[in-house]
Amino acid sequence: MSRIYKFASLLAAAVMLISCGGTGSGNEGTSGKLEIVPDKTLLQSDGEDYVTLTVKFDGQVVTEDLAFYIGTSIIDVVDGKFFATEPGDYDVWASYGVHNSDPVTLRAIAVPIPEMPADPKPESTDFKVRAMCMQFTGTGCSYCSEFMERLKPAFDDEAFAEEYVRAAIHNYQYTPSFPDDAYLQWSWAQQALGAINPSIVIDYKQLYALYAETSADNFKSLILEQNDSKKGAACGIAVNAKLVGKQVIARVNVKASTSGIYRLGAMLLEDGIVSKQINGQEWMNTHNDCVRYIDAAAKIGNREVYYGHALGNIEKGKTADYIFIWNLDDIYDAAPESIYWDKFKLENLNMVVFVTKSDGDAYSIVNAVDVTFNTPLPYQYN
């Protein structure tokens, strides 16, 4: 999908395999942390706009004996200014003596950057928290109707709707007798998340499946408990997402309540998809929150994961900026099993944005938001 602007990806493993650079910086044999701090992560690909890169070693700014790279190729960064002449993602890292920094992702775009809504509480980091619920289902899944019926009171509860974000992933095998117009093949979910049909994966951390005790009240208690555990440690998400013709341009700001390494992902959803549900009641034949596209794939070591795009280390109270650009025709044409799909109904489209945070060797989702196109969403506080 050339128009979704994914270029120059840097595998995390590549950094570990590259020999250390630098020439006599005087810090050989010392331990310490090297990091790049950009003044922004979005720029225009016009060769005039630029990002200023500040390099710190153990918190102290260094300006000499530095080298900057994309992948294994050294790049020219004069006075800390990074320019781009082509749209795409640029994963830039630095070396200083025997030390290498983690990469930062700079996104260059050729379209106007949407303006962000004002932060209503600039000094606060007490954010509203929502769990991310990825529901695995399908019209040919014989037990999915029972799962849907048990959880319907929770999903119909308007007050409870403020506690979670739902994304329905129709990944059950295609059944000719019950063709699924929301079918989305995502084998990684079953391999890495242990997802089964029917089930819900909560925040990449917990599997909630069809057990004897499964009920709306049980599910609601689990979500409230999960959200309570994240209070004070989540992040804020502000979005300005525009649907212009058949192109989505969504700018996202992430504000950290605790310092850490964060990633960002998004999903395109569609409501009102009509497909007959096996063993189902009439209301089950209309499917909402159906995932049409997932933009969260990343490489960590030699693994493909859906933890999202790297935002790097964000200090408490600081922000990071990212932009998603999707062409709907590209998504439709490249979708697996797209012959079962109707074309997108533009008025029924929305998106979900979620943030993950490093937790040892894995990432978990620390917050998520539902996004309505052409309606800016500011940070939401308690």
PyMOL commands that set and color helices and strands:
alter all, ss='L'
color gray80, all
select helices_A, chain A and resi 2-4+12-17+144-155+160-163+187-192+216-230+282-285+328-334+338-340+346-348
alter helices_A, ss='H'
color red, helices_A
select strands_A, chain A and resi 34-38+42-44+50-57+60-62+66-70+73-75+81-83+88-96+99-100+104-109+131-137+164-170+199-202+206-209+235-244+247-256+260-270+273-274+286-287+290-295+298-300+303-305+309-314+319-327+349-359+362-371
alter strands_A, ss='S'
color yellow, strands_A
deselect
rebuild
show_as cartoon
